[in-house]
């Protein structure tokens, strides 16, 4: 897992350098950030879930294409409720 996090950090630094250089192709390279984001176990815990939670396991790693859509809807509903309370 730490190799994955390190890889993500390196990619983020490279993208930041491209942005600073005002690369004309930067918008194309950076467009993916409007469509998804990468998170680790800390964010999942912040949402109120443990990694061993059955809903998290049933949903899978790719929430854009979940393994179980109803589990993802349950997670989204819980997140919405949490946001309303704060």
N, CA, C and O atoms as a printed pandas DataFrame, in Angstrom:
     atom_number atom_name residue_name chain_id  residue_number  x_coord  y_coord  z_coord
0              1         N          UNK        A               1    0.814   -1.184    0.000
1              2        CA          UNK        A               1    0.000    0.000    0.000
2              3         C          UNK        A               1    0.863    1.256    0.000
3              4         O          UNK        A               1    0.509    2.244   -0.644
4              5         N          UNK        A               2    1.981    1.237    0.705
5              6        CA          UNK        A               2    2.837    2.419    0.768
6              7         C          UNK        A               2    3.451    2.732   -0.595
7              8         O          UNK        A               2    3.687    3.901   -0.902
8              9         N          UNK        A               3    3.716    1.713   -1.420
9             10        CA          UNK        A               3    4.251    1.964   -2.760
10            11         C          UNK        A               3    3.213    2.691   -3.603
11            12         O          UNK        A               3    3.559    3.576   -4.385
12            13         N          UNK        A               4    1.937    2.322   -3.451
13            14        CA          UNK        A               4    0.870    2.985   -4.185
14            15         C          UNK        A               4    0.762    4.447   -3.767
15            16         O          UNK        A               4    0.642    5.328   -4.618
16            17         N          UNK        A               5    0.803    4.705   -2.486
17            18        CA          UNK        A               5    0.720    6.075   -1.985
18            19         C          UNK        A               5    1.910    6.887   -2.481
19            20         O          UNK        A               5    1.748    8.037   -2.888
20            21         N          UNK        A               6    3.083    6.308   -2.450
21            22        CA          UNK        A               6    4.288    6.998   -2.926
22            23         C          UNK        A               6    4.160    7.317   -4.419
23            24         O          UNK        A               6    4.549    8.398   -4.861
24            25         N          UNK        A               7    3.619    6.381   -5.185
25            26        CA          UNK        A               7    3.421    6.588   -6.614
26            27         C          UNK        A               7    2.452    7.743   -6.861
27            28         O          UNK        A               7    2.679    8.565   -7.749
28            29         N          UNK        A               8    1.393    7.807   -6.092
29            30        CA          UNK        A               8    0.406    8.880   -6.233
30            31         C          UNK        A               8    1.043   10.224   -5.887
31            32         O          UNK        A               8    0.797   11.221   -6.565
32            33         N          UNK        A               9    1.851   10.254   -4.847
33            34        CA          UNK        A               9    2.525   11.496   -4.464
34            35         C          UNK        A               9    3.455   11.980   -5.568
35            36         O          UNK        A               9    3.515   13.177   -5.851
36            37         N          UNK        A              10    4.184   11.054   -6.196
37            38        CA          UNK        A              10    5.099   11.417   -7.282
38            39         C          UNK        A              10    4.315   11.984   -8.459
39            40         O          UNK        A              10    4.710   12.996   -9.038
40            41         N          UNK        A              11    3.204   11.337   -8.815
41            42        CA          UNK        A              11    2.386   11.828   -9.926
42            43         C          UNK        A              11    1.826   13.206   -9.616
43            44         O          UNK        A              11    1.775   14.067  -10.494
44            45         N          UNK        A              12    1.408   13.421   -8.386
45            46        CA          UNK        A              12    0.879   14.731   -7.999
46            47         C          UNK        A              12    1.953   15.809   -8.116
47            48         O          UNK        A              12    1.670   16.918   -8.570
48            49         N          UNK        A              13    3.179   15.492   -7.712
49            50        CA          UNK        A              13    4.279   16.457   -7.826
50            51         C          UNK        A              13    4.573   16.780   -9.293
51            52         O          UNK        A              13    4.809   17.937   -9.640
52            53         N          UNK        A              14    4.559   15.767  -10.142
53            54        CA          UNK        A              14    4.802   16.001  -11.564
54            55         C          UNK        A              14    3.713   16.878  -12.171
55            56         O          UNK        A              14    4.001   17.785  -12.951
56            57         N          UNK        A              15    2.461   16.604  -11.811
57            58        CA          UNK        A              15    1.366   17.425  -12.314
58            59         C          UNK        A              15    1.495   18.864  -11.829
59            60         O          UNK        A              15    1.217   19.799  -12.580
60            61         N          UNK        A              16    1.909   19.046  -10.596
61            62        CA          UNK        A              16    2.100   20.387  -10.057
62            63         C          UNK        A              16    3.190   21.135  -10.821
63            64         O          UNK        A              16    3.051   22.325  -11.105
64            65         N          UNK        A              17    4.280   20.430  -11.155
65            66        CA          UNK        A              17    5.349   21.055  -11.924
66            67         C          UNK        A              17    4.864   21.470  -13.309
67            68         O          UNK        A              17    5.210   22.548  -13.791
68            69         N          UNK        A              18    4.060   20.614  -13.955
69            70        CA          UNK        A              18    3.509   20.955  -15.257
70            71         C          UNK        A              18    2.632   22.198  -15.165
71            72         O          UNK        A              18    2.674   23.074  -16.030
72            73         N          UNK        A              19    1.848   22.256  -14.117
73            74        CA          UNK        A              19    0.967   23.401  -13.922
74            75         C          UNK        A              19    1.788   24.685  -13.761
75            76         O          UNK        A              19    1.439   25.720  -14.328
76            77         N          UNK        A              20    2.862   24.619  -12.997
77            78        CA          UNK        A              20    3.706   25.789  -12.773
78            79         C          UNK        A              20    4.408   26.245  -14.045
79            80         O          UNK        A              20    4.657   27.437  -14.229
80            81         N          UNK        A              21    4.728   25.299  -14.922
81            82        CA          UNK        A              21    5.403   25.635  -16.174
82            83         C          UNK        A              21    4.432   26.195  -17.210
83            84         O          UNK        A              21    4.857   26.662  -18.267
84            85         N          UNK        A              22    3.151   26.152  -16.919
85            86        CA          UNK        A              22    2.117   26.623  -17.853
86            87         C          UNK        A              22    2.171   25.835  -19.160
87            88         O          UNK        A              22    2.062   26.404  -20.246
88            89         N          UNK        A              23    2.338   24.547  -19.042
89            90        CA          UNK        A              23    2.360   23.657  -20.197
90            91         C          UNK        A              23    1.024   23.778  -20.942
91            92         O          UNK        A              23   -0.029   23.644  -20.319
92            93         N          UNK        A              24    1.038   24.032  -22.275
93            94        CA          UNK        A              24   -0.211   24.191  -23.019
94            95         C          UNK        A              24   -1.078   22.931  -23.021
95            96         O          UNK        A              24   -2.285   23.024  -23.245
96            97         N          UNK        A              25   -0.500   21.775  -22.781
97            98        CA          UNK        A              25   -1.261   20.525  -22.761
98            99         C          UNK        A              25   -1.697   20.141  -21.353
99           100         O          UNK        A              25   -2.261   19.066  -21.144
100          101         N          UNK        A              26   -1.441   21.002  -20.406
101          102        CA          UNK        A              26   -1.730   20.665  -19.012
102          103         C          UNK        A              26   -3.199   20.365  -18.785
103          104         O          UNK        A              26   -3.528   19.446  -18.035
104          105         N          UNK        A              27   -4.092   21.119  -19.416
105          106        CA          UNK        A              27   -5.516   20.902  -19.189
106          107         C          UNK        A              27   -5.918   19.492  -19.592
107          108         O          UNK        A              27   -6.738   18.869  -18.917
108          109         N          UNK        A              28   -5.362   18.984  -20.668
109          110        CA          UNK        A              28   -5.674   17.621  -21.073
110          111         C          UNK        A              28   -5.126   16.604  -20.077
111          112         O          UNK        A              28   -5.787   15.614  -19.763
112          113         N          UNK        A              29   -3.924   16.854  -19.588
113          114        CA          UNK        A              29   -3.314   15.937  -18.640
114          115         C          UNK        A              29   -4.005   16.001  -17.290
115          116         O          UNK        A              29   -4.009   15.017  -16.550
116          117         N          UNK        A              30   -4.590   17.146  -16.961
117          118        CA          UNK        A              30   -5.181   17.367  -15.654
118          119         C          UNK        A              30   -6.692   17.116  -15.653
119          120         O          UNK        A              30   -7.323   17.180  -14.599
120          121         N          UNK        A              31   -7.272   16.833  -16.809
121          122        CA          UNK        A              31   -8.727   16.721  -16.910
122          123         C          UNK        A              31   -9.305   15.615  -16.028
123          124         O          UNK        A              31  -10.439   15.732  -15.564
124          125         N          UNK        A              32   -8.555   14.558  -15.791
125          126        CA          UNK        A              32   -9.080   13.457  -14.988
126          127         C          UNK        A              32   -9.474   13.899  -13.592
127          128         O          UNK        A              32  -10.339   13.273  -12.979
128          129         N          UNK        A              33   -8.869   14.958  -13.067
129          130        CA          UNK        A              33   -9.157   15.378  -11.704
130          131         C          UNK        A              33  -10.587   15.867  -11.544
131          132         O          UNK        A              33  -11.082   15.952  -10.420
132          133         N          UNK        A              34  -11.255   16.186  -12.629
133          134        CA          UNK        A              34  -12.644   16.603  -12.554
134          135         C          UNK        A              34  -13.582   15.406  -12.461
135          136         O          UNK        A              34  -14.763   15.571  -12.157
136          137         N          UNK        A              35  -13.081   14.223  -12.715
137          138        CA          UNK        A              35  -13.940   13.048  -12.798
138          139         C          UNK        A              35  -13.780   12.066  -11.649
139          140         O          UNK        A              35  -14.708   11.311  -11.361
140          141         N          UNK        A              36  -12.658   12.053  -11.002
141          142        CA          UNK        A              36  -12.459   11.144   -9.881
142          143         C          UNK        A              36  -11.314   11.625   -9.010
143          144         O          UNK        A              36  -10.560   12.528   -9.375
144          145         N          UNK        A              37  -11.207   11.005   -7.869
145          146        CA          UNK        A              37  -10.067   11.281   -7.008
146          147         C          UNK        A              37   -9.649    9.986   -6.351
147          148         O          UNK        A              37  -10.422    9.031   -6.277
148          149         N          UNK        A              38   -8.430    9.964   -5.879
149          150        CA          UNK        A              38   -7.878    8.786   -5.226
150          151         C          UNK        A              38   -7.830    9.066   -3.729
151          152         O          UNK        A              38   -7.389   10.132   -3.297
152          153         N          UNK        A              39   -8.286    8.103   -2.950
153          154        CA          UNK        A              39   -8.221    8.281   -1.498
154          155         C          UNK        A              39   -7.612    7.027   -0.865
155          156         O          UNK        A              39   -7.514    5.977   -1.499
156          157         N          UNK        A              40   -7.212    7.162    0.384
157          158        CA          UNK        A              40   -6.658    6.018    1.098
158          159         C          UNK        A              40   -7.566    5.664    2.269
159          160         O          UNK        A              40   -8.671    6.192    2.394
160          161         N          UNK        A              41   -7.091    4.774    3.114
161          162        CA          UNK        A              41   -7.926    4.290    4.219
162          163         C          UNK        A              41   -8.291    5.381    5.219
163          164         O          UNK        A              41   -9.300    5.264    5.916
164          165         N          UNK        A              42   -7.493    6.432    5.301
165          166        CA          UNK        A              42   -7.797    7.519    6.233
166          167         C          UNK        A              42   -9.093    8.235    5.844
167          168         O          UNK        A              42   -9.892    8.600    6.706
168          169         N          UNK        A              43   -9.289    8.430    4.550
169          170        CA          UNK        A              43  -10.523    9.081    4.093
170          171         C          UNK        A              43  -11.728    8.182    4.349
171          172         O          UNK        A              43  -12.784    8.660    4.764
172          173         N          UNK        A              44  -11.576    6.899    4.104
173          174        CA          UNK        A              44  -12.676    5.955    4.353
174          175         C          UNK        A              44  -13.053    5.997    5.830
175          176         O          UNK        A              44  -14.236    5.998    6.171
176          177         N          UNK        A              45  -12.066    6.030    6.695
177          178        CA          UNK        A              45  -12.347    6.118    8.138
178          179         C          UNK        A              45  -12.983    7.457    8.494
179          180         O          UNK        A              45  -13.853    7.519    9.362
180          181         N          UNK        A              46  -12.558    8.518    7.836
181          182        CA          UNK        A              46  -13.159    9.830    8.065
182          183         C          UNK        A              46  -14.651    9.809    7.728
183          184         O          UNK        A              46  -15.449   10.491    8.370
184          185         N          UNK        A              47  -15.013    9.028    6.727
185          186        CA          UNK        A              47  -16.420    8.904    6.349
186          187         C          UNK        A              47  -17.224    8.088    7.360
187          188         O          UNK        A              47  -18.452    8.037    7.292
188          189         N          UNK        A              48  -16.528    7.460    8.285
189          190        CA          UNK        A              48  -17.210    6.694    9.323
190          191         C          UNK        A              48  -17.222    5.197    9.091
191          192         O          UNK        A              48  -17.994    4.470    9.716
192          193         N          UNK        A              49  -16.373    4.741    8.200
193          194        CA          UNK        A              49  -16.320    3.312    7.881
194          195         C          UNK        A              49  -14.950    2.739    8.219
195          196         O          UNK        A              49  -13.936    3.435    8.173
196          197         N          UNK        A              50  -14.947    1.484    8.550
197          198        CA          UNK        A              50  -13.702    0.729    8.655
198          199         C          UNK        A              50  -13.514   -0.018    7.336
199          200         O          UNK        A              50  -14.487   -0.298    6.635
200          201         N          UNK        A              51  -12.297   -0.333    7.008
201          202        CA          UNK        A              51  -12.028   -1.031    5.744
202          203         C          UNK        A              51  -12.642   -2.421    5.713
203          204         O          UNK        A              51  -12.888   -2.968    4.638
204          205         N          UNK        A              52  -12.889   -2.989    6.871
205          206        CA          UNK        A              52  -13.473   -4.327    6.937
206          207         C          UNK        A              52  -14.997   -4.301    6.915
207          208         O          UNK        A              52  -15.625   -5.357    6.991
208          209         N          UNK        A              53  -15.610   -3.115    6.813
209          210        CA          UNK        A              53  -17.060   -2.985    6.782
210          211         C          UNK        A              53  -17.619   -3.723    5.563
211          212         O          UNK        A              53  -17.092   -3.573    4.461
212          213         N          UNK        A              54  -18.678   -4.517    5.744
213          214        CA          UNK        A              54  -19.243   -5.274    4.617
214          215         C          UNK        A              54  -19.688   -4.401    3.441
215          216         O          UNK        A              54  -19.579   -4.821    2.289
216          217         N          UNK        A              55  -20.186   -3.193    3.716
217          218        CA          UNK        A              55  -20.607   -2.305    2.625
218          219         C          UNK        A              55  -19.412   -1.844    1.792
219          220         O          UNK        A              55  -19.487   -1.771    0.566
220          221         N          UNK        A              56  -18.322   -1.536    2.469
221          222        CA          UNK        A              56  -17.106   -1.119    1.763
222          223         C          UNK        A              56  -16.567   -2.270    0.927
223          224         O          UNK        A              56  -16.201   -2.081   -0.233
224          225         N          UNK        A              57  -16.518   -3.451    1.509
225          226        CA          UNK        A              57  -16.009   -4.626    0.790
226          227         C          UNK        A              57  -16.897   -4.972   -0.400
227          228         O          UNK        A              57  -16.402   -5.332   -1.468
228          229         N          UNK        A              58  -18.229   -4.860   -0.211
229          230        CA          UNK        A              58  -19.157   -5.191   -1.300
230          231         C          UNK        A              58  -19.074   -4.184   -2.440
231          232         O          UNK        A              58  -19.278   -4.536   -3.602
232          233         N          UNK        A              59  -18.775   -2.932   -2.107
233          234        CA          UNK        A              59  -18.676   -1.890   -3.126
234          235         C          UNK        A              59  -17.420   -2.059   -3.973
235          236         O          UNK        A              59  -17.450   -1.836   -5.183
236          237         N          UNK        A              60  -16.326   -2.449   -3.344
237          238        CA          UNK        A              60  -15.070   -2.625   -4.069
238          239         C          UNK        A              60  -14.257   -1.347   -4.068
239          240         O          UNK        A              60  -14.626   -0.361   -3.431
240          241         N          UNK        A              61  -13.159   -1.374   -4.781
241          242        CA          UNK        A              61  -12.223   -0.241   -4.786
242          243         C          UNK        A              61  -12.626    0.872   -5.742
243          244         O          UNK        A              61  -12.281    2.031   -5.511
244          245         N          UNK        A              62  -13.336    0.554   -6.792
245          246        CA          UNK        A              62  -13.688    1.547   -7.800
246          247         C          UNK        A              62  -15.148    1.959   -7.618
247          248         O          UNK        A              62  -16.056    1.248   -8.048
248          249         N          UNK        A              63  -15.366    3.093   -6.988
249          250        CA          UNK        A              63  -16.735    3.533   -6.710
250          251         C          UNK        A              63  -17.418    4.080   -7.953
251          252         O          UNK        A              63  -18.638    4.249   -7.947
252          253         N          UNK        A              64  -16.684    4.357   -9.005
253          254        CA          UNK        A              64  -17.291    4.775  -10.262
254          255         C          UNK        A              64  -17.975    3.585  -10.929
255          256         O          UNK        A              64  -18.964    3.744  -11.645
256          257         N          UNK        A              65  -17.440    2.404  -10.687
257          258        CA          UNK        A              65  -18.015    1.159  -11.205
258          259         C          UNK        A              65  -18.053    0.146  -10.057
259          260         O          UNK        A              65  -17.241   -0.779  -10.017
260          261         N          UNK        A              66  -18.998    0.321   -9.123
261          262        CA          UNK        A              66  -19.009   -0.523   -7.926
262          263         C          UNK        A              66  -19.375   -1.971   -8.248
263          264         O          UNK        A              66  -20.093   -2.257   -9.206
264          265         N          UNK        A              67  -18.863   -2.864   -7.421
265          266        CA          UNK        A              67  -19.218   -4.270   -7.566
266          267         C          UNK        A              67  -20.675   -4.490   -7.164
267          268         O          UNK        A              67  -21.354   -5.355   -7.715
268          269         N          UNK        A              68  -21.150   -3.695   -6.195
269          270        CA          UNK        A              68  -22.522   -3.807   -5.706
270          271         C          UNK        A              68  -23.089   -2.391   -5.581
271          272         O          UNK        A              68  -22.726   -1.649   -4.668
272          273         N          UNK        A              69  -23.974   -2.026   -6.498
273          274        CA          UNK        A              69  -24.498   -0.656   -6.542
274          275         C          UNK        A              69  -25.321   -0.304   -5.307
275          276         O          UNK        A              69  -25.297    0.844   -4.863
276          277         N          UNK        A              70  -26.046   -1.262   -4.748
277          278        CA          UNK        A              70  -26.867   -0.945   -3.574
278          279         C          UNK        A              70  -25.993   -0.642   -2.353
279          280         O          UNK        A              70  -26.361    0.191   -1.525
280          281         N          UNK        A              71  -24.854   -1.301   -2.235
281          282        CA          UNK        A              71  -23.925   -0.996   -1.142
282          283         C          UNK        A              71  -23.382    0.415   -1.289
283          284         O          UNK        A              71  -23.247    1.132   -0.297
284          285         N          UNK        A              72  -23.071    0.821   -2.508
285          286        CA          UNK        A              72  -22.580    2.176   -2.739
286          287         C          UNK        A              72  -23.658    3.202   -2.395
287          288         O          UNK        A              72  -23.351    4.247   -1.822
288          289         N          UNK        A              73  -24.900    2.921   -2.733
289          290        CA          UNK        A              73  -25.984    3.854   -2.396
290          291         C          UNK        A              73  -26.132    3.993   -0.883
291          292         O          UNK        A              73  -26.387    5.087   -0.381
292          293         N          UNK        A              74  -25.974    2.893   -0.161
293          294        CA          UNK        A              74  -26.027    2.947    1.301
294          295         C          UNK        A              74  -24.911    3.823    1.843
295          296         O          UNK        A              74  -25.131    4.624    2.751
296          297         N          UNK        A              75  -23.728    3.676    1.294
297          298        CA          UNK        A              75  -22.583    4.496    1.718
298          299         C          UNK        A              75  -22.861    5.973    1.423
299          300         O          UNK        A              75  -22.638    6.828    2.281
300          301         N          UNK        A              76  -23.344    6.276    0.220
301          302        CA          UNK        A              76  -23.633    7.658   -0.156
302          303         C          UNK        A              76  -24.689    8.273    0.763
303          304         O          UNK        A              76  -24.563    9.425    1.179
304          305         N          UNK        A              77  -25.724    7.504    1.075
305          306        CA          UNK        A              77  -26.770    8.010    1.970
306          307         C          UNK        A              77  -26.214    8.327    3.350
307          308         O          UNK        A              77  -26.578    9.335    3.955
308          309         N          UNK        A              78  -25.339    7.472    3.843
309          310        CA          UNK        A              78  -24.737    7.717    5.153
310          311         C          UNK        A              78  -23.856    8.974    5.123
311          312         O          UNK        A              78  -23.835    9.745    6.082
312          313         N          UNK        A              79  -23.138    9.171    4.028
313          314        CA          UNK        A              79  -22.297   10.361    3.886
314          315         C          UNK        A              79  -23.177   11.609    3.847
315          316         O          UNK        A              79  -22.858   12.616    4.479
316          317         N          UNK        A              80  -24.289   11.543    3.100
317          318        CA          UNK        A              80  -25.198   12.692    3.030
318          319         C          UNK        A              80  -25.752   13.035    4.411
319          320         O          UNK        A              80  -25.818   14.206    4.785
320          321         N          UNK        A              81  -26.151   12.010    5.165
321          322        CA          UNK        A              81  -26.672   12.247    6.517
322          323         C          UNK        A              81  -25.611   12.880    7.409
323          324         O          UNK        A              81  -25.905   13.788    8.186
324          325         N          UNK        A              82  -24.389   12.401    7.292
325          326        CA          UNK        A              82  -23.300   12.952    8.084
326          327         C          UNK        A              82  -23.070   14.415    7.741
327          328         O          UNK        A              82  -22.834   15.232    8.632
328          329         N          UNK        A              83  -23.136   14.757    6.450
329          330        CA          UNK        A              83  -22.929   16.142    6.006
330          331         C          UNK        A              83  -24.051   17.061    6.475
331          332         O          UNK        A              83  -23.801   18.230    6.773
332          333         N          UNK        A              84  -25.276   16.559    6.546
333          334        CA          UNK        A              84  -26.391   17.375    7.014
334          335         C          UNK        A              84  -26.245   17.726    8.479
335          336         O          UNK        A              84  -26.652   18.808    8.903
336          337         N          UNK        A              85  -25.673   16.828    9.252
337          338        CA          UNK        A              85  -25.512   17.054   10.687
338          339         C          UNK        A              85  -24.435   18.073   10.995
339          340         O          UNK        A              85  -24.475   18.723   12.039
340          341         N          UNK        A              86  -23.465   18.219   10.092
341          342        CA          UNK        A              86  -22.354   19.150   10.371
342          343         C          UNK        A              86  -22.610   20.520    9.805
343          344         O          UNK        A              86  -21.777   21.414    9.952
